């Protein structure tokens, strides 16, 4: 399991499934609202990419790396 936090948003990644080889993400914001991926991904990398896409679209972030809330 891993997690990322940025600007009041905390995203957690969890291994799921019988063999725990699939991944899902869930996110909480400052108001404790939860968003869940709703689907399983074959790899952690795919789960991170999906979460990044979902939150970039909601925040209106462009392709500028400085706009990336997942940048380390």
Buried (B, 14 or more C-beta within 10 A) or exposed (E): EEEBEEEEBBBBBBBBEEEEEBBBBBBBEEEEEEBEBEEBBEEBEBBBEBBBEBBBEEEEBEEEEEEBBBEE
